[in-house]
Amino acid sequence: MSAVKVLKAQIKDELAKLQKLLEETSQLGGEKQSSIHVRAGSSILHDFYTGLENIFHGIASTVDGQVPEGMRWHVDR
């Protein structure tokens, strides 16, 4: 299987996970939130961000052939 096909499958899988996270946020509901709800929402947000990072990491390694490194990787070109 080509690297692009593998990447496409990985992105599809990651997008399914992101969709599940979005669905989980609907269970937090309510105007008044307990600290547990806030912590759960924070965890979901963290997982969502990590999922996006996974997608971009896969794209960088497949398309560019490398992933930026170092403390400033997220701002360096």
N, CA, C, O and CB atoms as a CASP TS submission, in Angstrom:
PFRMAT TS
TARGET T0000
AUTHOR 0000-0000-0000
METHOD Language model
MODEL 1
PARENT N/A
ATOM      1  N   MET     1       0.856  -1.179   0.000  1.00  0.00           N
ATOM      2  CA  MET     1       0.000   0.000   0.000  1.00  0.00           C
ATOM      3  C   MET     1       0.899   1.238   0.000  1.00  0.00           C
ATOM      4  O   MET     1       1.899   1.295   0.716  1.00  0.00           O
ATOM      5  CB  MET     1      -0.973   0.000   1.235  1.00  0.00           C
ATOM      6  N   SER     2       0.532   2.210  -0.802  1.00  0.00           N
ATOM      7  CA  SER     2       1.347   3.425  -0.884  1.00  0.00           C
ATOM      8  C   SER     2       1.247   4.238   0.408  1.00  0.00           C
ATOM      9  O   SER     2       0.296   4.112   1.179  1.00  0.00           O
ATOM     10  CB  SER     2       0.911   4.284  -2.086  1.00  0.00           C
ATOM     11  N   ALA     3       2.247   5.063   0.608  1.00  0.00           N
ATOM     12  CA  ALA     3       2.292   5.895   1.809  1.00  0.00           C
ATOM     13  C   ALA     3       1.095   6.833   1.874  1.00  0.00           C
ATOM     14  O   ALA     3       0.579   7.109   2.957  1.00  0.00           O
ATOM     15  CB  ALA     3       3.590   6.699   1.851  1.00  0.00           C
ATOM     16  N   VAL     4       0.652   7.324   0.720  1.00  0.00           N
ATOM     17  CA  VAL     4      -0.494   8.236   0.697  1.00  0.00           C
ATOM     18  C   VAL     4      -1.775   7.502   1.081  1.00  0.00           C
ATOM     19  O   VAL     4      -2.625   8.055   1.780  1.00  0.00           O
ATOM     20  CB  VAL     4      -0.647   8.877  -0.694  1.00  0.00           C
ATOM     21  N   LYS     5      -1.916   6.259   0.626  1.00  0.00           N
ATOM     22  CA  LYS     5      -3.104   5.484   1.004  1.00  0.00           C
ATOM     23  C   LYS     5      -3.113   5.184   2.498  1.00  0.00           C
ATOM     24  O   LYS     5      -4.162   5.220   3.139  1.00  0.00           O
ATOM     25  CB  LYS     5      -3.166   4.173   0.207  1.00  0.00           C
ATOM     26  N   VAL     6      -1.950   4.890   3.041  1.00  0.00           N
ATOM     27  CA  VAL     6      -1.851   4.650   4.486  1.00  0.00           C
ATOM     28  C   VAL     6      -2.207   5.922   5.240  1.00  0.00           C
ATOM     29  O   VAL     6      -2.965   5.884   6.209  1.00  0.00           O
ATOM     30  CB  VAL     6      -0.425   4.170   4.876  1.00  0.00           C
ATOM     31  N   LEU     7      -1.658   7.053   4.793  1.00  0.00           N
ATOM     32  CA  LEU     7      -1.964   8.340   5.420  1.00  0.00           C
ATOM     33  C   LEU     7      -3.455   8.628   5.360  1.00  0.00           C
ATOM     34  O   LEU     7      -4.047   9.072   6.344  1.00  0.00           O
ATOM     35  CB  LEU     7      -1.182   9.470   4.741  1.00  0.00           C
ATOM     36  N   LYS     8      -4.063   8.375   4.204  1.00  0.00           N
ATOM     37  CA  LYS     8      -5.503   8.617   4.055  1.00  0.00           C
ATOM     38  C   LYS     8      -6.298   7.773   5.052  1.00  0.00           C
ATOM     39  O   LYS     8      -7.251   8.269   5.655  1.00  0.00           O
ATOM     40  CB  LYS     8      -5.959   8.305   2.612  1.00  0.00           C
ATOM     41  N   ALA     9      -5.923   6.513   5.233  1.00  0.00           N
ATOM     42  CA  ALA     9      -6.608   5.640   6.199  1.00  0.00           C
ATOM     43  C   ALA     9      -6.404   6.139   7.620  1.00  0.00           C
ATOM     44  O   ALA     9      -7.329   6.108   8.432  1.00  0.00           O
ATOM     45  CB  ALA     9      -6.105   4.193   6.075  1.00  0.00           C
ATOM     46  N   GLN    10      -5.187   6.601   7.926  1.00  0.00           N
ATOM     47  CA  GLN    10      -4.907   7.119   9.266  1.00  0.00           C
ATOM     48  C   GLN    10      -5.708   8.387   9.544  1.00  0.00           C
ATOM     49  O   GLN    10      -6.227   8.569  10.646  1.00  0.00           O
ATOM     50  CB  GLN    10      -3.408   7.399   9.429  1.00  0.00           C
ATOM     51  N   ILE    11      -5.806   9.256   8.553  1.00  0.00           N
ATOM     52  CA  ILE    11      -6.579  10.488   8.719  1.00  0.00           C
ATOM     53  C   ILE    11      -8.059  10.155   8.902  1.00  0.00           C
ATOM     54  O   ILE    11      -8.730  10.745   9.749  1.00  0.00           O
ATOM     55  CB  ILE    11      -6.383  11.430   7.502  1.00  0.00           C
ATOM     56  N   LYS    12      -8.563   9.219   8.117  1.00  0.00           N
ATOM     57  CA  LYS    12      -9.965   8.808   8.246  1.00  0.00           C
ATOM     58  C   LYS    12     -10.252   8.281   9.650  1.00  0.00           C
ATOM     59  O   LYS    12     -11.282   8.603  10.241  1.00  0.00           O
ATOM     60  CB  LYS    12     -10.309   7.733   7.198  1.00  0.00           C
ATOM     61  N   ASP    13      -9.340   7.472  10.178  1.00  0.00           N
ATOM     62  CA  ASP    13      -9.488   6.932  11.531  1.00  0.00           C
ATOM     63  C   ASP    13      -9.456   8.048  12.569  1.00  0.00           C
ATOM     64  O   ASP    13     -10.260   8.066  13.501  1.00  0.00           O
ATOM     65  CB  ASP    13      -8.383   5.906  11.824  1.00  0.00           C
ATOM     66  N   GLU    14      -8.525   8.975  12.399  1.00  0.00           N
ATOM     67  CA  GLU    14      -8.399  10.086  13.350  1.00  0.00           C
ATOM     68  C   GLU    14      -9.635  10.978  13.304  1.00  0.00           C
ATOM     69  O   GLU    14     -10.102  11.440  14.345  1.00  0.00           O
ATOM     70  CB  GLU    14      -7.136  10.915  13.049  1.00  0.00           C
ATOM     71  N   LEU    15     -10.166  11.225  12.114  1.00  0.00           N
ATOM     72  CA  LEU    15     -11.379  12.041  11.993  1.00  0.00           C
ATOM     73  C   LEU    15     -12.571  11.379  12.676  1.00  0.00           C
ATOM     74  O   LEU    15     -13.414  12.066  13.253  1.00  0.00           O
ATOM     75  CB  LEU    15     -11.701  12.296  10.519  1.00  0.00           C
ATOM     76  N   ALA    16     -12.647  10.058  12.616  1.00  0.00           N
ATOM     77  CA  ALA    16     -13.719   9.336  13.314  1.00  0.00           C
ATOM     78  C   ALA    16     -13.589   9.527  14.827  1.00  0.00           C
ATOM     79  O   ALA    16     -14.586   9.694  15.530  1.00  0.00           O
ATOM     80  CB  ALA    16     -13.683   7.825  12.958  1.00  0.00           C
ATOM     81  N   LYS    17     -12.347   9.501  15.317  1.00  0.00           N
ATOM     82  CA  LYS    17     -12.122   9.730  16.748  1.00  0.00           C
ATOM     83  C   LYS    17     -12.499  11.154  17.143  1.00  0.00           C
ATOM     84  O   LYS    17     -13.073  11.380  18.208  1.00  0.00           O
ATOM     85  CB  LYS    17     -10.657   9.456  17.112  1.00  0.00           C
ATOM     86  N   LEU    18     -12.170  12.113  16.273  1.00  0.00           N
ATOM     87  CA  LEU    18     -12.521  13.511  16.554  1.00  0.00           C
ATOM     88  C   LEU    18     -14.036  13.679  16.592  1.00  0.00           C
ATOM     89  O   LEU    18     -14.561  14.407  17.435  1.00  0.00           O
ATOM     90  CB  LEU    18     -11.905  14.454  15.493  1.00  0.00           C
ATOM     91  N   GLN    19     -14.737  13.012  15.685  1.00  0.00           N
ATOM     92  CA  GLN    19     -16.201  13.089  15.672  1.00  0.00           C
ATOM     93  C   GLN    19     -16.775  12.546  16.974  1.00  0.00           C
ATOM     94  O   GLN    19     -17.719  13.113  17.525  1.00  0.00           O
ATOM     95  CB  GLN    19     -16.775  12.311  14.471  1.00  0.00           C
ATOM     96  N   LYS    20     -16.208  11.449  17.465  1.00  0.00           N
ATOM     97  CA  LYS    20     -16.672  10.867  18.730  1.00  0.00           C
ATOM     98  C   LYS    20     -16.459  11.852  19.881  1.00  0.00           C
ATOM     99  O   LYS    20     -17.307  11.982  20.763  1.00  0.00           O
ATOM    100  CB  LYS    20     -15.936   9.535  19.020  1.00  0.00           C
ATOM    101  N   LEU    21     -15.323  12.538  19.862  1.00  0.00           N
ATOM    102  CA  LEU    21     -15.061  13.536  20.906  1.00  0.00           C
ATOM    103  C   LEU    21     -16.100  14.655  20.854  1.00  0.00           C
ATOM    104  O   LEU    21     -16.584  15.107  21.892  1.00  0.00           O
ATOM    105  CB  LEU    21     -13.639  14.122  20.753  1.00  0.00           C
ATOM    106  N   LEU    22     -16.441  15.098  19.649  1.00  0.00           N
ATOM    107  CA  LEU    22     -17.465  16.140  19.515  1.00  0.00           C
ATOM    108  C   LEU    22     -18.799  15.662  20.086  1.00  0.00           C
ATOM    109  O   LEU    22     -19.510  16.424  20.743  1.00  0.00           O
ATOM    110  CB  LEU    22     -17.634  16.544  18.035  1.00  0.00           C
ATOM    111  N   GLU    23     -19.129  14.415  19.834  1.00  0.00           N
ATOM    112  CA  GLU    23     -20.375  13.845  20.365  1.00  0.00           C
ATOM    113  C   GLU    23     -20.340  13.793  21.891  1.00  0.00           C
ATOM    114  O   GLU    23     -21.363  14.000  22.544  1.00  0.00           O
ATOM    115  CB  GLU    23     -20.612  12.432  19.793  1.00  0.00           C
ATOM    116  N   GLU    24     -19.178  13.519  22.455  1.00  0.00           N
ATOM    117  CA  GLU    24     -19.048  13.468  23.912  1.00  0.00           C
ATOM    118  C   GLU    24     -19.293  14.832  24.548  1.00  0.00           C
ATOM    119  O   GLU    24     -19.783  14.915  25.675  1.00  0.00           O
ATOM    120  CB  GLU    24     -17.665  12.958  24.300  1.00  0.00           C
ATOM    121  N   THR    25     -18.954  15.900  23.831  1.00  0.00           N
ATOM    122  CA  THR    25     -19.158  17.229  24.404  1.00  0.00           C
ATOM    123  C   THR    25     -20.631  17.512  24.642  1.00  0.00           C
ATOM    124  O   THR    25     -20.968  18.285  25.538  1.00  0.00           O
ATOM    125  CB  THR    25     -18.567  18.294  23.493  1.00  0.00           C
ATOM    126  N   SER    26     -21.510  16.909  23.868  1.00  0.00           N
ATOM    127  CA  SER    26     -22.944  17.145  24.049  1.00  0.00           C
ATOM    128  C   SER    26     -23.440  16.566  25.373  1.00  0.00           C
ATOM    129  O   SER    26     -24.491  16.969  25.872  1.00  0.00           O
ATOM    130  CB  SER    26     -23.734  16.538  22.884  1.00  0.00           C
ATOM    131  N   GLN    27     -22.702  15.641  25.932  1.00  0.00           N
ATOM    132  CA  GLN    27     -23.090  15.040  27.201  1.00  0.00           C
ATOM    133  C   GLN    27     -22.699  15.922  28.393  1.00  0.00           C
ATOM    134  O   GLN    27     -23.132  15.683  29.520  1.00  0.00           O
ATOM    135  CB  GLN    27     -22.452  13.664  27.340  1.00  0.00           C
ATOM    136  N   LEU    28     -21.885  16.932  28.131  1.00  0.00           N
ATOM    137  CA  LEU    28     -21.469  17.817  29.218  1.00  0.00           C
ATOM    138  C   LEU    28     -22.563  18.804  29.569  1.00  0.00           C
ATOM    139  O   LEU    28     -22.726  19.158  30.736  1.00  0.00           O
ATOM    140  CB  LEU    28     -20.196  18.563  28.844  1.00  0.00           C
ATOM    141  N   GLY    29     -23.321  19.258  28.570  1.00  0.00           N
ATOM    142  CA  GLY    29     -24.439  20.185  28.661  1.00  0.00           C
ATOM    143  C   GLY    29     -24.685  20.893  29.976  1.00  0.00           C
ATOM    144  O   GLY    29     -23.937  20.749  30.944  1.00  0.00           O
ATOM    145  N   GLY    30     -25.739  21.646  29.976  1.00  0.00           N
ATOM    146  CA  GLY    30     -26.152  22.361  31.168  1.00  0.00           C
ATOM    147  C   GLY    30     -25.438  23.681  31.347  1.00  0.00           C
ATOM    148  O   GLY    30     -24.270  23.837  30.992  1.00  0.00           O
ATOM    149  N   GLU    31     -26.164  24.622  31.903  1.00  0.00           N
ATOM    150  CA  GLU    31     -25.610  25.955  32.112  1.00  0.00           C
ATOM    151  C   GLU    31     -24.648  25.975  33.297  1.00  0.00           C
ATOM    152  O   GLU    31     -23.588  26.597  33.235  1.00  0.00           O
ATOM    153  CB  GLU    31     -26.734  26.967  32.332  1.00  0.00           C
ATOM    154  N   LYS    32     -25.026  25.289  34.376  1.00  0.00           N
ATOM    155  CA  LYS    32     -24.176  25.261  35.564  1.00  0.00           C
ATOM    156  C   LYS    32     -23.306  24.003  35.498  1.00  0.00           C
ATOM    157  O   LYS    32     -23.805  22.879  35.441  1.00  0.00           O
ATOM    158  CB  LYS    32     -25.036  25.291  36.884  1.00  0.00           C
ATOM    159  N   GLN    33     -22.013  24.229  35.506  1.00  0.00           N
ATOM    160  CA  GLN    33     -21.065  23.130  35.346  1.00  0.00           C
ATOM    161  C   GLN    33     -20.324  22.876  36.659  1.00  0.00           C
ATOM    162  O   GLN    33     -19.883  23.813  37.325  1.00  0.00           O
ATOM    163  CB  GLN    33     -20.064  23.436  34.211  1.00  0.00           C
ATOM    164  N   SER    34     -20.193  21.610  37.016  1.00  0.00           N
ATOM    165  CA  SER    34     -19.373  21.263  38.180  1.00  0.00           C
ATOM    166  C   SER    34     -17.911  21.226  37.744  1.00  0.00           C
ATOM    167  O   SER    34     -17.607  21.249  36.551  1.00  0.00           O
ATOM    168  CB  SER    34     -19.811  19.887  38.800  1.00  0.00           C
ATOM    169  N   SER    35     -17.030  21.169  38.706  1.00  0.00           N
ATOM    170  CA  SER    35     -15.606  21.097  38.375  1.00  0.00           C
ATOM    171  C   SER    35     -15.288  19.817  37.608  1.00  0.00           C
ATOM    172  O   SER    35     -14.353  19.792  36.807  1.00  0.00           O
ATOM    173  CB  SER    35     -14.754  21.174  39.651  1.00  0.00           C
ATOM    174  N   ILE    36     -16.051  18.765  37.845  1.00  0.00           N
ATOM    175  CA  ILE    36     -15.865  17.507  37.110  1.00  0.00           C
ATOM    176  C   ILE    36     -16.211  17.718  35.635  1.00  0.00           C
ATOM    177  O   ILE    36     -15.504  17.228  34.754  1.00  0.00           O
ATOM    178  CB  ILE    36     -16.744  16.370  37.721  1.00  0.00           C
ATOM    179  N   HIS    37     -17.298  18.449  35.366  1.00  0.00           N
ATOM    180  CA  HIS    37     -17.667  18.737  33.981  1.00  0.00           C
ATOM    181  C   HIS    37     -16.582  19.570  33.287  1.00  0.00           C
ATOM    182  O   HIS    37     -16.256  19.333  32.124  1.00  0.00           O
ATOM    183  CB  HIS    37     -19.018  19.475  33.931  1.00  0.00           C
ATOM    184  N   VAL    38     -16.045  20.521  33.997  1.00  0.00           N
ATOM    185  CA  VAL    38     -14.985  21.367  33.427  1.00  0.00           C
ATOM    186  C   VAL    38     -13.753  20.527  33.136  1.00  0.00           C
ATOM    187  O   VAL    38     -13.141  20.665  32.077  1.00  0.00           O
ATOM    188  CB  VAL    38     -14.628  22.531  34.387  1.00  0.00           C
ATOM    189  N   ARG    39     -13.386  19.658  34.070  1.00  0.00           N
ATOM    190  CA  ARG    39     -12.222  18.785  33.856  1.00  0.00           C
ATOM    191  C   ARG    39     -12.464  17.824  32.700  1.00  0.00           C
ATOM    192  O   ARG    39     -11.554  17.562  31.914  1.00  0.00           O
ATOM    193  CB  ARG    39     -11.897  17.995  35.136  1.00  0.00           C
ATOM    194  N   ALA    40     -13.672  17.299  32.587  1.00  0.00           N
ATOM    195  CA  ALA    40     -13.992  16.396  31.474  1.00  0.00           C
ATOM    196  C   ALA    40     -13.914  17.148  30.154  1.00  0.00           C
ATOM    197  O   ALA    40     -13.376  16.631  29.175  1.00  0.00           O
ATOM    198  CB  ALA    40     -15.398  15.773  31.655  1.00  0.00           C
ATOM    199  N   GLY    41     -14.442  18.355  30.120  1.00  0.00           N
ATOM    200  CA  GLY    41     -14.373  19.169  28.913  1.00  0.00           C
ATOM    201  C   GLY    41     -12.943  19.493  28.533  1.00  0.00           C
ATOM    202  O   GLY    41     -12.592  19.501  27.353  1.00  0.00           O
ATOM    203  N   SER    42     -12.119  19.759  29.531  1.00  0.00           N
ATOM    204  CA  SER    42     -10.701  20.036  29.283  1.00  0.00           C
ATOM    205  C   SER    42      -9.999  18.811  28.702  1.00  0.00           C
ATOM    206  O   SER    42      -9.163  18.933  27.806  1.00  0.00           O
ATOM    207  CB  SER    42     -10.003  20.477  30.581  1.00  0.00           C
ATOM    208  N   SER    43     -10.337  17.653  29.208  1.00  0.00           N
ATOM    209  CA  SER    43      -9.748  16.412  28.706  1.00  0.00           C
ATOM    210  C   SER    43     -10.161  16.163  27.250  1.00  0.00           C
ATOM    211  O   SER    43      -9.346  15.750  26.425  1.00  0.00           O
ATOM    212  CB  SER    43     -10.170  15.222  29.593  1.00  0.00           C
ATOM    213  N   ILE    44     -11.423  16.416  26.952  1.00  0.00           N
ATOM    214  CA  ILE    44     -11.905  16.251  25.580  1.00  0.00           C
ATOM    215  C   ILE    44     -11.187  17.230  24.651  1.00  0.00           C
ATOM    216  O   ILE    44     -10.781  16.859  23.550  1.00  0.00           O
ATOM    217  CB  ILE    44     -13.440  16.464  25.508  1.00  0.00           C
ATOM    218  N   LEU    45     -11.032  18.470  25.092  1.00  0.00           N
ATOM    219  CA  LEU    45     -10.333  19.468  24.284  1.00  0.00           C
ATOM    220  C   LEU    45      -8.882  19.040  24.043  1.00  0.00           C
ATOM    221  O   LEU    45      -8.375  19.165  22.928  1.00  0.00           O
ATOM    222  CB  LEU    45     -10.378  20.850  24.975  1.00  0.00           C
ATOM    223  N   HIS    46      -8.223  18.542  25.071  1.00  0.00           N
ATOM    224  CA  HIS    46      -6.855  18.060  24.929  1.00  0.00           C
ATOM    225  C   HIS    46      -6.784  16.924  23.905  1.00  0.00           C
ATOM    226  O   HIS    46      -5.918  16.926  23.030  1.00  0.00           O
ATOM    227  CB  HIS    46      -6.309  17.590  26.287  1.00  0.00           C
ATOM    228  N   ASP    47      -7.689  15.966  24.016  1.00  0.00           N
ATOM    229  CA  ASP    47      -7.700  14.836  23.090  1.00  0.00           C
ATOM    230  C   ASP    47      -7.983  15.292  21.656  1.00  0.00           C
ATOM    231  O   ASP    47      -7.419  14.748  20.706  1.00  0.00           O
ATOM    232  CB  ASP    47      -8.744  13.806  23.527  1.00  0.00           C
ATOM    233  N   PHE    48      -8.855  16.288  21.503  1.00  0.00           N
ATOM    234  CA  PHE    48      -9.177  16.814  20.176  1.00  0.00           C
ATOM    235  C   PHE    48      -7.930  17.462  19.564  1.00  0.00           C
ATOM    236  O   PHE    48      -7.597  17.212  18.406  1.00  0.00           O
ATOM    237  CB  PHE    48     -10.348  17.842  20.258  1.00  0.00           C
ATOM    238  N   TYR    49      -7.258  18.285  20.342  1.00  0.00           N
ATOM    239  CA  TYR    49      -6.035  18.949  19.877  1.00  0.00           C
ATOM    240  C   TYR    49      -4.979  17.914  19.491  1.00  0.00           C
ATOM    241  O   TYR    49      -4.320  18.050  18.461  1.00  0.00           O
ATOM    242  CB  TYR    49      -5.482  19.898  20.969  1.00  0.00           C
ATOM    243  N   THR    50      -4.819  16.876  20.322  1.00  0.00           N
ATOM    244  CA  THR    50      -3.856  15.821  20.034  1.00  0.00           C
ATOM    245  C   THR    50      -4.210  15.095  18.744  1.00  0.00           C
ATOM    246  O   THR    50      -3.323  14.734  17.971  1.00  0.00           O
ATOM    247  CB  THR    50      -3.788  14.831  21.193  1.00  0.00           C
ATOM    248  N   GLY    51      -5.495  14.881  18.508  1.00  0.00           N
ATOM    249  CA  GLY    51      -5.932  14.254  17.266  1.00  0.00           C
ATOM    250  C   GLY    51      -5.556  15.086  16.048  1.00  0.00           C
ATOM    251  O   GLY    51      -5.108  14.552  15.033  1.00  0.00           O
ATOM    252  N   LEU    52      -5.742  16.396  16.155  1.00  0.00           N
ATOM    253  CA  LEU    52      -5.340  17.287  15.060  1.00  0.00           C
ATOM    254  C   LEU    52      -3.835  17.235  14.854  1.00  0.00           C
ATOM    255  O   LEU    52      -3.361  17.197  13.718  1.00  0.00           O
ATOM    256  CB  LEU    52      -5.786  18.734  15.343  1.00  0.00           C
ATOM    257  N   GLU    53      -3.083  17.232  15.944  1.00  0.00           N
ATOM    258  CA  GLU    53      -1.630  17.113  15.839  1.00  0.00           C
ATOM    259  C   GLU    53      -1.227  15.816  15.139  1.00  0.00           C
ATOM    260  O   GLU    53      -0.305  15.806  14.324  1.00  0.00           O
ATOM    261  CB  GLU    53      -0.992  17.177  17.229  1.00  0.00           C
ATOM    262  N   ASN    54      -1.915  14.732  15.457  1.00  0.00           N
ATOM    263  CA  ASN    54      -1.614  13.451  14.820  1.00  0.00           C
ATOM    264  C   ASN    54      -1.821  13.527  13.308  1.00  0.00           C
ATOM    265  O   ASN    54      -1.018  13.000  12.538  1.00  0.00           O
ATOM    266  CB  ASN    54      -2.489  12.340  15.416  1.00  0.00           C
ATOM    267  N   ILE    55      -2.892  14.181  12.895  1.00  0.00           N
ATOM    268  CA  ILE    55      -3.165  14.331  11.466  1.00  0.00           C
ATOM    269  C   ILE    55      -2.051  15.136  10.805  1.00  0.00           C
ATOM    270  O   ILE    55      -1.509  14.722   9.780  1.00  0.00           O
ATOM    271  CB  ILE    55      -4.535  15.014  11.237  1.00  0.00           C
ATOM    272  N   PHE    56      -1.708  16.277  11.384  1.00  0.00           N
ATOM    273  CA  PHE    56      -0.673  17.125  10.780  1.00  0.00           C
ATOM    274  C   PHE    56       0.701  16.467  10.829  1.00  0.00           C
ATOM    275  O   PHE    56       1.517  16.671   9.930  1.00  0.00           O
ATOM    276  CB  PHE    56      -0.622  18.475  11.485  1.00  0.00           C
ATOM    277  N   HIS    57       0.961  15.690  11.857  1.00  0.00           N
ATOM    278  CA  HIS    57       2.219  14.945  11.950  1.00  0.00           C
ATOM    279  C   HIS    57       2.301  13.941  10.789  1.00  0.00           C
ATOM    280  O   HIS    57       3.332  13.825  10.127  1.00  0.00           O
ATOM    281  CB  HIS    57       2.332  14.209  13.333  1.00  0.00           C
ATOM    282  N   GLY    58       1.216  13.232  10.559  1.00  0.00           N
ATOM    283  CA  GLY    58       1.192  12.270   9.456  1.00  0.00           C
ATOM    284  C   GLY    58       1.393  12.929   8.106  1.00  0.00           C
ATOM    285  O   GLY    58       2.112  12.408   7.254  1.00  0.00           O
ATOM    286  N   ILE    59       0.758  14.076   7.912  1.00  0.00           N
ATOM    287  CA  ILE    59       0.908  14.811   6.658  1.00  0.00           C
ATOM    288  C   ILE    59       2.360  15.263   6.487  1.00  0.00           C
ATOM    289  O   ILE    59       2.944  15.089   5.417  1.00  0.00           O
ATOM    290  CB  ILE    59      -0.050  16.031   6.621  1.00  0.00           C
ATOM    291  N   ALA    60       2.933  15.836   7.525  1.00  0.00           N
ATOM    292  CA  ALA    60       4.310  16.326   7.436  1.00  0.00           C
ATOM    293  C   ALA    60       5.283  15.197   7.134  1.00  0.00           C
ATOM    294  O   ALA    60       6.162  15.344   6.285  1.00  0.00           O
ATOM    295  CB  ALA    60       4.712  17.022   8.733  1.00  0.00           C
ATOM    296  N   SER    61       5.132  14.076   7.821  1.00  0.00           N
ATOM    297  CA  SER    61       6.077  12.984   7.613  1.00  0.00           C
ATOM    298  C   SER    61       5.891  12.316   6.258  1.00  0.00           C
ATOM    299  O   SER    61       6.862  11.838   5.672  1.00  0.00           O
ATOM    300  CB  SER    61       5.932  11.955   8.714  1.00  0.00           C
ATOM    301  N   THR    62       4.661  12.273   5.748  1.00  0.00           N
ATOM    302  CA  THR    62       4.413  11.632   4.458  1.00  0.00           C
ATOM    303  C   THR    62       4.706  12.561   3.290  1.00  0.00           C
ATOM    304  O   THR    62       5.381  12.171   2.338  1.00  0.00           O
ATOM    305  CB  THR    62       2.979  11.155   4.383  1.00  0.00           C
ATOM    306  N   VAL    63       4.204  13.782   3.357  1.00  0.00           N
ATOM    307  CA  VAL    63       4.349  14.715   2.241  1.00  0.00           C
ATOM    308  C   VAL    63       5.723  15.376   2.235  1.00  0.00           C
ATOM    309  O   VAL    63       6.384  15.436   1.197  1.00  0.00           O
ATOM    310  CB  VAL    63       3.261  15.782   2.301  1.00  0.00           C
ATOM    311  N   ASP    64       6.151  15.871   3.391  1.00  0.00           N
ATOM    312  CA  ASP    64       7.430  16.578   3.474  1.00  0.00           C
ATOM    313  C   ASP    64       8.612  15.647   3.733  1.00  0.00           C
ATOM    314  O   ASP    64       9.763  16.027   3.520  1.00  0.00           O
ATOM    315  CB  ASP    64       7.365  17.620   4.563  1.00  0.00           C
ATOM    316  N   GLY    65       8.329  14.433   4.191  1.00  0.00           N
ATOM    317  CA  GLY    65       9.393  13.484   4.477  1.00  0.00           C
ATOM    318  C   GLY    65      10.060  13.690   5.824  1.00  0.00           C
ATOM    319  O   GLY    65      11.004  12.979   6.169  1.00  0.00           O
ATOM    320  N   GLN    66       9.577  14.649   6.578  1.00  0.00           N
ATOM    321  CA  GLN    66      10.133  14.896   7.912  1.00  0.00           C
ATOM    322  C   GLN    66       9.136  15.671   8.754  1.00  0.00           C
ATOM    323  O   GLN    66       8.200  16.287   8.245  1.00  0.00           O
ATOM    324  CB  GLN    66      11.470  15.666   7.819  1.00  0.00           C
ATOM    325  N   VAL    67       9.363  15.620  10.048  1.00  0.00           N
ATOM    326  CA  VAL    67       8.534  16.359  10.996  1.00  0.00           C
ATOM    327  C   VAL    67       9.449  17.360  11.696  1.00  0.00           C
ATOM    328  O   VAL    67      10.536  16.991  12.142  1.00  0.00           O
ATOM    329  CB  VAL    67       7.821  15.393  12.034  1.00  0.00           C
ATOM    330  N   PRO    68       9.032  18.613  11.799  1.00  0.00           N
ATOM    331  CA  PRO    68       9.871  19.604  12.484  1.00  0.00           C
ATOM    332  C   PRO    68      10.213  19.141  13.904  1.00  0.00           C
ATOM    333  O   PRO    68       9.432  18.440  14.546  1.00  0.00           O
ATOM    334  CB  PRO    68       9.158  20.976  12.529  1.00  0.00           C
ATOM    335  N   GLU    69      11.375  19.541  14.372  1.00  0.00           N
ATOM    336  CA  GLU    69      11.831  19.150  15.708  1.00  0.00           C
ATOM    337  C   GLU    69      12.208  20.379  16.515  1.00  0.00           C
ATOM    338  O   GLU    69      12.221  21.495  15.996  1.00  0.00           O
ATOM    339  CB  GLU    69      13.027  18.185  15.617  1.00  0.00           C
ATOM    340  N   GLY    70      12.510  20.171  17.770  1.00  0.00           N
ATOM    341  CA  GLY    70      12.972  21.237  18.635  1.00  0.00           C
ATOM    342  C   GLY    70      11.840  21.910  19.377  1.00  0.00           C
ATOM    343  O   GLY    70      10.663  21.627  19.152  1.00  0.00           O
ATOM    344  N   MET    71      12.223  22.808  20.269  1.00  0.00           N
ATOM    345  CA  MET    71      11.240  23.477  21.115  1.00  0.00           C
ATOM    346  C   MET    71      10.334  24.412  20.312  1.00  0.00           C
ATOM    347  O   MET    71       9.205  24.678  20.724  1.00  0.00           O
ATOM    348  CB  MET    71      11.947  24.259  22.211  1.00  0.00           C
ATOM    349  N   ARG    72      10.808  24.905  19.189  1.00  0.00           N
ATOM    350  CA  ARG    72      10.027  25.853  18.392  1.00  0.00           C
ATOM    351  C   ARG    72       9.442  25.184  17.150  1.00  0.00           C
ATOM    352  O   ARG    72       9.136  25.875  16.178  1.00  0.00           O
ATOM    353  CB  ARG    72      10.896  27.048  17.984  1.00  0.00           C
ATOM    354  N   TRP    73       9.279  23.858  17.152  1.00  0.00           N
ATOM    355  CA  TRP    73       8.830  23.143  15.970  1.00  0.00           C
ATOM    356  C   TRP    73       7.505  23.670  15.431  1.00  0.00           C
ATOM    357  O   TRP    73       7.275  23.654  14.222  1.00  0.00           O
ATOM    358  CB  TRP    73       8.703  21.681  16.281  1.00  0.00           C
ATOM    359  N   HIS    74       6.637  24.136  16.320  1.00  0.00           N
ATOM    360  CA  HIS    74       5.305  24.563  15.920  1.00  0.00           C
ATOM    361  C   HIS    74       5.280  25.932  15.267  1.00  0.00           C
ATOM    362  O   HIS    74       4.258  26.324  14.704  1.00  0.00           O
ATOM    363  CB  HIS    74       4.405  24.568  17.102  1.00  0.00           C
ATOM    364  N   VAL    75       6.378  26.666  15.329  1.00  0.00           N
ATOM    365  CA  VAL    75       6.425  27.979  14.698  1.00  0.00           C
ATOM    366  C   VAL    75       7.458  28.059  13.583  1.00  0.00           C
ATOM    367  O   VAL    75       7.394  28.953  12.740  1.00  0.00           O
ATOM    368  CB  VAL    75       6.717  29.032  15.732  1.00  0.00           C
ATOM    369  N   ASP    76       8.413  27.127  13.573  1.00  0.00           N
ATOM    370  CA  ASP    76       9.433  27.124  12.532  1.00  0.00           C
ATOM    371  C   ASP    76       8.877  26.529  11.243  1.00  0.00           C
ATOM    372  O   ASP    76       7.965  25.702  11.261  1.00  0.00           O
ATOM    373  CB  ASP    76      10.672  26.341  12.991  1.00  0.00           C
ATOM    374  N   ARG    77       9.434  26.960  10.157  1.00  0.00           N
ATOM    375  CA  ARG    77       9.036  26.402   8.849  1.00  0.00           C
ATOM    376  C   ARG    77       9.900  25.245   8.510  1.00  0.00           C
ATOM    377  O   ARG    77       9.730  24.636   7.454  1.00  0.00           O
ATOM    378  CB  ARG    77       9.115  27.449   7.741  1.00  0.00           C
TER
END
